[in-house]
Amino acid sequence: MKAEKVKAEFTNLQTHMGPLRDSKFKMKCDVTYEDLLLIMDGGKRVVRLHARNINNVHLEKKAIRIAALNFEVNDDGDVSVASGSIRLEVGNDSEAWYKELWG
């Protein structure tokens, strides 16, 4: 699956390893899910999450919210590992994304 220009909101972040000090951030990104790997590419900041680290997925009106553990945040070459909540505004495709990630 693929979606372009998605608003992504990362909240309640706890950094386990690396230089990331943000407890929350937002970015506009291209989202790809294939081979059990969810990649959110915002250009300078890229987040990679394996499906086994998805704790829960909630369906919202025009978005999905993912509770995720141990995902990689590559911030212009500085790699960190964090856990927290990820909200992806995928619009009318939110139910299809929900079924793909959690179904």
Secondary structure, 3 states (H helix, E strand, C coil): CEEEEEEEEEEEEEEEECCCCCCCEEEEEEEEEECCEEEEECCCEEEEEEHHHEEEEEECCCCEEEEEEEEEEEECCEEEEEEEEEEEECHHHHHHHHHHHHC
